[in-house]
C-alpha cells in the first residue's frame, strides 16, 4: 500500500508539481514570483532550490508574456505549467489563451499540440482586493480546445494536476484559494492521476441531486447533512471538471431523483448551472419533477470585504434552494 501524507490543498498542488517535475524533465514552471519566493500562496515553495532556475522561472509581471512564452515552449515539446498569480489577472493574457493556446492544434491541422497547464488561484472568500476573487470559469469552458479543471480536495488536486500536466492538450487548472488551507486529506506520495472529465459522487441520496464543484463542495455537503436530519436525502455530485462536463453522471444522478440543484459561486447568468440545466432538459426531461434550482453568486461585480458573506452561497442558502426544489 502506498505511503500517504496529510496535506492541505495547496500542499497537494505543490506535491503534484514536484512529483511531475521529478518524473519528467520536460515539465517546468514559470510565472511571477514562482521561483525564490515560492509563489504568493507558496504553491511552488522549494521547487527553485530543487530544480533550479531553468525549470522554475521567475517572469516579469506580464500575463500575456507568461502565457505566450508557455505556448511556444509547449509547441516545441516542453510541458510548461505557467502560473497566473490570481485568476482575475488572466485577462491581459486572454488573447493568448483564446487565440493561441486553445486553437493551436486546430490551426496547425494537428501538426502541433500544446501540453501545457495554466494554473491560477481562483474564487472568493478571503477578503482580497479587486480582481482577486472572480469566478470566471465559464469564460474558459466556453472555448473549444481547452479543458477546465477545478479540484475540491487535496487528493483530487494532486491527481487532477498530474493528469493535466500529462495531457497532450491545454488545461486551465483553477485552484479554489478559499480552501487552500481549510482542511487536510490523505494524499499518496507516489505519482497518480485522476481522469479529467469524470465527476465524483460525494454523497448518495434519493430525493434530489445537487451538482457543484470547487470551494462550494464543502458548504453543499454541510447543507446536505443538515437536511438529512429533516428527512431530505441529497445526492451531492462534485463535477471536478467543468469542461468537459460529465454528462453521464449528471443525467444518471438526475434521473435517480427527478430534482436538481446546481451550486456555484460564479454569477448566475451564463454560468455553468445554465449548461447543466440544459443537459438535464435535453437528456432527461421526462424524469423531471421540479424546476432546476440554481444557487449561485449574483450578477454584480464581485464585492469587497464583508459583503463577500452575502455574495457567496452559504450552507444556509444552499439548504433553502434544496428545500425549494424538493417541496415544489
C-alpha positions as CSV (number, residue, x, y, z in Angstrom):
1,X,0.0,0.0,0.0
2,X,1.3,3.5,-0.9
3,X,2.6,5.8,1.8
4,X,0.4,8.9,2.3
5,X,0.9,12.4,3.5
6,X,-1.7,14.5,5.3
7,X,-1.8,17.6,3.1
8,X,-3.7,20.8,2.6
9,X,-4.9,21.5,-1.0
10,X,-2.1,24.0,-1.7
11,X,0.4,21.5,-0.4
12,X,-1.1,18.9,-2.6
13,X,-0.6,21.2,-5.6
14,X,3.0,21.7,-4.7
15,X,3.5,18.0,-4.2
16,X,1.9,17.3,-7.6
17,X,4.2,19.8,-9.3
18,X,7.2,18.3,-7.5
19,X,6.3,14.8,-8.4
20,X,5.7,15.5,-12.1
21,X,8.9,17.6,-12.4
22,X,10.8,14.7,-10.8
23,X,9.3,12.2,-13.2
24,X,9.6,14.2,-16.4
25,X,12.4,16.6,-17.2
26,X,10.2,18.3,-19.8
27,X,8.0,19.8,-17.1
28,X,8.8,23.3,-16.0
29,X,7.1,26.1,-14.0
30,X,7.0,29.8,-14.9
31,X,5.3,32.8,-13.5
32,X,5.6,35.9,-11.3
33,X,7.4,35.1,-8.0
34,X,7.2,31.3,-8.5
35,X,10.9,30.9,-8.0
36,X,12.8,32.0,-5.0
37,X,9.7,33.3,-3.3
38,X,7.7,30.1,-3.9
39,X,4.6,31.8,-5.2
40,X,2.2,34.2,-3.4
41,X,0.4,31.2,-1.8
42,X,3.6,29.1,-1.5
43,X,2.4,26.6,-4.1
44,X,5.9,26.4,-5.7
45,X,7.9,26.7,-2.4
46,X,11.1,24.8,-2.6
47,X,10.9,23.9,-6.3
48,X,13.5,26.5,-7.2
49,X,16.1,25.0,-4.8
50,X,15.3,21.5,-6.1
51,X,15.2,22.1,-9.8
52,X,17.0,25.4,-10.5
53,X,16.2,28.5,-12.4
54,X,16.0,26.8,-15.8
55,X,12.9,24.8,-14.7
56,X,11.4,27.2,-12.2
57,X,11.4,30.5,-14.0
58,X,10.6,33.9,-12.4
59,X,9.0,36.1,-15.1
60,X,8.1,39.8,-15.3
61,X,4.6,40.8,-14.3
62,X,3.2,40.4,-17.9
63,X,0.5,37.8,-18.1
64,X,0.3,37.9,-21.9
65,X,4.1,37.2,-22.0
66,X,3.8,34.3,-19.5
67,X,1.0,32.6,-21.4
68,X,2.6,33.3,-24.8
69,X,6.0,32.0,-23.7
70,X,4.4,28.8,-22.4
71,X,2.6,28.4,-25.8
72,X,5.9,28.5,-27.6
73,X,7.5,26.1,-25.1
74,X,4.7,23.6,-25.4
75,X,4.7,23.8,-29.2
76,X,8.4,22.8,-29.1
77,X,7.8,19.8,-26.9
78,X,8.2,21.0,-23.4
79,X,5.4,20.7,-20.8
80,X,5.2,24.2,-19.2
81,X,3.0,24.9,-16.2
82,X,2.6,28.7,-16.2
83,X,1.1,30.3,-13.0
84,X,-1.0,33.4,-13.1
85,X,-0.9,34.9,-9.6
86,X,-4.7,35.3,-9.4
87,X,-7.3,34.2,-11.9
88,X,-8.5,37.8,-12.1
89,X,-5.1,38.7,-13.6
90,X,-5.6,36.3,-16.5
91,X,-7.4,38.9,-18.6
92,X,-4.2,40.5,-20.1
93,X,-3.4,37.0,-21.3
94,X,-6.8,36.3,-22.6
95,X,-5.9,36.9,-26.2
96,X,-3.0,34.3,-25.9
97,X,-5.4,31.8,-24.2
98,X,-8.2,32.1,-26.8
99,X,-6.3,32.9,-30.0
100,X,-3.3,30.6,-29.5
101,X,-3.5,28.2,-26.5
102,X,-7.0,26.9,-27.4
103,X,-6.6,26.8,-31.2
104,X,-3.0,25.7,-31.9
105,X,-3.9,22.1,-32.6
106,X,-6.7,23.0,-34.9
107,X,-4.8,25.9,-36.6
108,X,-1.9,23.6,-37.4
109,X,-4.2,20.8,-38.6
110,X,-2.9,18.5,-35.8
111,X,0.8,19.2,-36.5
112,X,1.3,20.8,-33.1
113,X,-0.3,20.0,-29.8
114,X,0.2,22.1,-26.6
115,X,0.8,20.0,-23.5
116,X,0.6,23.0,-21.1
117,X,-1.3,23.5,-17.8
118,X,-2.2,27.1,-16.9
119,X,-2.7,27.3,-13.1
120,X,-4.3,30.1,-11.2
121,X,-5.8,30.6,-7.7
122,X,-9.4,31.4,-8.1
123,X,-12.6,32.3,-6.3
124,X,-13.5,34.4,-3.4
125,X,-13.9,34.3,0.4
126,X,-10.5,35.6,1.5
127,X,-11.2,39.3,1.7
128,X,-8.9,40.2,-1.2
129,X,-8.9,43.4,-3.2
130,X,-10.5,43.9,-6.6
131,X,-9.7,41.4,-9.4
132,X,-8.5,38.8,-6.9
133,X,-11.7,36.9,-6.3
134,X,-13.7,36.5,-9.5
135,X,-15.1,33.1,-10.6
136,X,-15.0,33.3,-14.4
137,X,-14.6,29.6,-15.3
138,X,-17.4,29.9,-17.8
139,X,-15.1,32.1,-20.0
140,X,-12.7,29.2,-20.5
141,X,-15.3,26.4,-20.5
142,X,-16.9,28.2,-23.5
143,X,-13.7,28.0,-25.5
144,X,-13.3,24.8,-27.6
145,X,-9.8,23.3,-27.3
146,X,-9.5,24.0,-23.5
147,X,-10.1,21.6,-20.6
148,X,-11.1,23.3,-17.4
149,X,-10.4,21.5,-14.1
150,X,-11.4,22.7,-10.6
151,X,-10.5,20.4,-7.7
152,X,-12.2,20.4,-4.3
153,X,-9.9,18.2,-2.2
154,X,-6.2,17.8,-1.7
155,X,-6.4,14.2,-3.1
156,X,-8.1,15.4,-6.2
157,X,-5.8,18.4,-6.6
158,X,-2.7,16.2,-6.9
159,X,-4.2,13.6,-9.1
160,X,-6.0,16.0,-11.5
161,X,-2.9,18.2,-11.7
162,X,-0.8,15.3,-12.7
163,X,-3.4,14.3,-15.3
164,X,-3.5,17.9,-16.6
165,X,0.3,18.1,-17.0
166,X,0.4,14.7,-18.8
167,X,-2.5,15.7,-21.1
168,X,-1.3,16.4,-24.7
169,X,-3.7,19.4,-24.9
170,X,-4.0,22.6,-22.9
171,X,-5.7,22.6,-19.5
172,X,-6.9,25.6,-17.3
173,X,-6.4,24.4,-13.8
174,X,-8.3,26.6,-11.3
175,X,-7.4,26.2,-7.6
176,X,-10.1,27.4,-5.1
177,X,-8.0,29.5,-2.8
178,X,-10.7,29.7,-0.1
179,X,-9.9,26.0,0.7
180,X,-6.1,26.2,0.1
181,X,-5.6,25.6,3.8
182,X,-9.1,24.9,5.1
183,X,-8.6,21.1,5.7
184,X,-6.3,18.2,5.2
185,X,-6.6,15.0,3.2
186,X,-4.5,11.8,2.9
187,X,-2.6,12.1,-0.4
188,X,-0.4,9.3,-1.8
189,X,3.3,10.1,-2.0
190,X,3.7,8.1,-5.2
191,X,2.6,9.6,-8.6
192,X,-1.1,9.0,-9.6
193,X,-3.7,10.6,-11.9
194,X,-7.4,11.0,-11.8
195,X,-9.4,11.1,-15.0
196,X,-10.3,14.6,-16.4
197,X,-14.0,14.8,-17.2
198,X,-15.2,12.4,-14.6
199,X,-17.3,13.6,-11.7
200,X,-17.3,12.2,-8.2
201,X,-20.3,11.4,-6.1
202,X,-19.5,12.8,-2.6
203,X,-22.8,11.8,-1.0
204,X,-25.5,9.4,-2.2
205,X,-29.2,10.3,-1.8
206,X,-32.6,9.6,-3.3
207,X,-34.6,12.9,-3.1
208,X,-32.6,15.5,-5.0
209,X,-29.3,15.7,-7.0
210,X,-27.1,18.6,-6.1
211,X,-24.3,19.5,-8.5
212,X,-21.3,21.6,-7.5
213,X,-17.5,21.9,-7.7
214,X,-14.5,23.6,-6.2
215,X,-14.9,25.5,-2.9
216,X,-18.7,25.2,-3.0
217,X,-18.5,21.4,-2.4
218,X,-17.9,21.8,1.3
219,X,-20.9,24.1,2.1
220,X,-23.0,21.9,-0.2
221,X,-22.1,18.8,1.8
222,X,-22.8,20.7,5.1
223,X,-26.3,21.6,3.7
224,X,-26.9,18.0,2.7
225,X,-26.0,16.7,6.1
226,X,-28.2,19.3,7.9
227,X,-31.2,18.4,5.6
228,X,-30.7,14.7,6.3
229,X,-31.9,15.4,9.8
230,X,-35.1,16.8,8.4
231,X,-35.6,13.7,6.2
232,X,-34.3,15.2,2.9
233,X,-31.8,12.9,1.3
234,X,-29.4,14.7,-1.1
235,X,-27.1,13.2,-3.6
236,X,-24.1,15.5,-4.0
237,X,-22.1,15.3,-7.2
238,X,-18.7,17.1,-7.4
239,X,-18.1,17.8,-11.1
240,X,-14.4,18.3,-10.7
241,X,-14.1,19.3,-14.4
242,X,-16.3,21.9,-15.9
243,X,-15.0,21.3,-19.4
244,X,-15.7,18.6,-20.4
245,X,-18.7,18.1,-18.2
246,X,-19.5,14.6,-17.1
247,X,-22.9,14.5,-18.9
248,X,-23.4,10.8,-18.0
249,X,-23.0,11.5,-14.2
250,X,-25.3,14.5,-14.4
251,X,-28.0,12.5,-16.2
252,X,-27.7,9.5,-14.0
253,X,-28.0,11.4,-10.8
254,X,-30.9,13.5,-12.0
255,X,-32.9,10.5,-13.3
256,X,-32.5,8.8,-10.0
257,X,-34.1,11.7,-8.1
258,X,-36.1,13.8,-10.6
259,X,-35.0,17.0,-8.9
260,X,-31.8,19.0,-9.2
261,X,-30.0,22.0,-7.6
262,X,-26.8,23.5,-9.0
263,X,-24.4,25.4,-6.8
264,X,-21.5,27.6,-7.9
265,X,-20.0,30.9,-6.7
266,X,-19.8,32.4,-10.2
267,X,-22.6,34.8,-11.3
268,X,-25.9,33.1,-12.3
269,X,-26.3,34.5,-15.9
270,X,-24.3,32.4,-18.4
271,X,-22.9,30.3,-15.6
272,X,-22.2,26.6,-15.7
273,X,-25.5,26.0,-13.9
274,X,-27.3,27.0,-17.0
275,X,-25.4,24.4,-19.1
276,X,-26.1,21.7,-16.6
277,X,-29.8,22.6,-16.6
278,X,-29.8,22.4,-20.4
279,X,-28.2,18.9,-20.3
280,X,-31.0,17.8,-17.9
281,X,-33.6,19.3,-20.2
282,X,-32.1,17.7,-23.3
283,X,-31.5,14.2,-21.9
284,X,-33.9,13.7,-19.0
285,X,-37.0,15.9,-19.4
286,X,-39.5,13.1,-18.8
287,X,-37.9,12.4,-15.4
288,X,-38.2,16.0,-14.2
289,X,-40.5,16.6,-11.2
290,X,-39.5,20.2,-10.4
291,X,-37.7,23.2,-12.0
292,X,-33.9,23.0,-11.6
293,X,-32.8,25.4,-8.8
294,X,-29.7,27.5,-9.2
295,X,-27.8,28.7,-6.0
296,X,-25.1,31.0,-7.2
297,X,-23.3,34.3,-6.9
298,X,-25.1,37.4,-8.1
299,X,-24.9,39.3,-11.4
300,X,-22.9,42.1,-9.9
301,X,-19.2,42.9,-9.8
302,X,-17.5,40.9,-7.1
303,X,-18.0,42.8,-3.8
304,X,-15.2,43.8,-1.4
305,X,-14.5,42.5,2.1
306,X,-17.5,41.9,4.4
307,X,-20.0,41.8,1.5
308,X,-18.5,38.6,0.4
309,X,-20.5,36.9,3.1
310,X,-23.7,37.9,1.2
311,X,-22.4,37.1,-2.2
312,X,-21.0,33.6,-1.8
313,X,-23.5,30.7,-1.5
314,X,-23.6,29.6,2.2
315,X,-24.8,26.3,3.6
316,X,-28.0,28.1,4.7
317,X,-28.7,29.5,1.3
318,X,-28.0,26.1,-0.3
319,X,-30.3,24.4,2.2
320,X,-33.0,26.9,1.2
321,X,-32.5,26.2,-2.5
322,X,-32.7,22.4,-2.0
323,X,-35.9,22.8,0.0
324,X,-37.5,24.8,-2.8
325,X,-36.6,22.0,-5.3
326,X,-37.9,19.2,-3.0
327,X,-41.1,21.0,-1.9
328,X,-42.2,22.1,-5.4
